[in-house]
Amino acid sequence: MDIDKDLVAASATPLVLAILGEGESYGYAIIKRVGEVSGGELQWTDGMVYPLLHRLERRGLVEAVWGLSETGRRRKYYRLTR
């Protein structure tokens, strides 16, 4: 199925907020989760998710904190604000 770009753009913010409502996450995991919940219909890239996360952070809807991955690499985790 070909999903209209306007529909993808309009659904991006609520989709990311819903994913973060499940718990804090990081960019790549959010991209993978979008693919899972859409049954593979939506294939986001980091060029789509990171600008959205930064916009949500500027608006005060999410906050970012640096943490460590399981391998010890630094990773930025995002979570909903109150």
C-alpha positions in Angstrom: 0.0 0.0 0.0 1.3 3.5 -0.9 0.7 5.8 2.1 0.3 9.5 1.3 3.2 11.7 2.5 0.7 14.2 4.0 -0.8 11.4 6.1 2.6 10.3 7.3 3.5 13.8 8.3 0.2 14.4 10.1 0.5 11.2 12.0 4.2 11.5 12.9 3.8 13.6 16.1 1.0 11.6 17.7 2.7 8.3 16.8 6.0 9.4 18.4 4.2 10.6 21.5 2.3 7.3 21.8 5.5 5.4 21.5 7.2 7.5 24.2 4.0 7.0 26.3 5.2 3.4 26.5 8.4 4.5 28.1 11.6 6.4 27.2 13.3 5.5 24.0 16.0 6.6 21.6 15.8 7.5 17.9 16.7 4.2 16.3 14.4 2.3 18.6 11.6 4.7 17.7 12.2 4.1 14.0 12.0 0.3 14.5 8.8 0.7 16.7 7.1 2.7 14.0 7.8 -0.1 11.5 6.4 -2.6 14.0 3.2 -0.8 14.8 2.5 0.0 11.1 3.0 -3.6 10.1 6.0 -2.5 8.0 4.0 0.0 6.0 5.9 3.0 7.4 9.6 3.0 7.0 11.0 6.1 8.7 14.6 7.3 8.5 16.7 9.2 11.0 16.2 12.3 8.8 12.6 12.2 9.7 12.6 11.2 13.4 15.4 13.4 14.8 14.0 16.7 13.5 10.6 15.7 14.9 12.1 14.8 18.3 14.0 18.1 18.4 10.8 20.0 17.6 8.9 18.2 20.3 11.8 18.9 22.7 11.7 22.7 21.9 7.9 22.7 22.4 8.4 21.1 25.9 6.6 17.9 25.1 9.6 15.6 25.5 12.9 15.9 27.2 16.2 14.3 26.3 18.8 12.8 28.6 22.1 11.3 27.8 22.6 7.7 28.9 24.6 4.6 28.1 23.5 1.8 25.8 24.0 -1.8 26.6 27.3 -1.7 24.9 28.5 1.3 26.9 28.0 3.8 24.0 26.5 7.2 24.8 22.9 7.5 23.6 20.3 10.2 23.9 17.0 8.9 25.4 13.8 10.8 25.0 10.8 10.7 27.3 7.5 12.6 27.7 7.4 15.5 30.0 4.6 16.0 32.5 
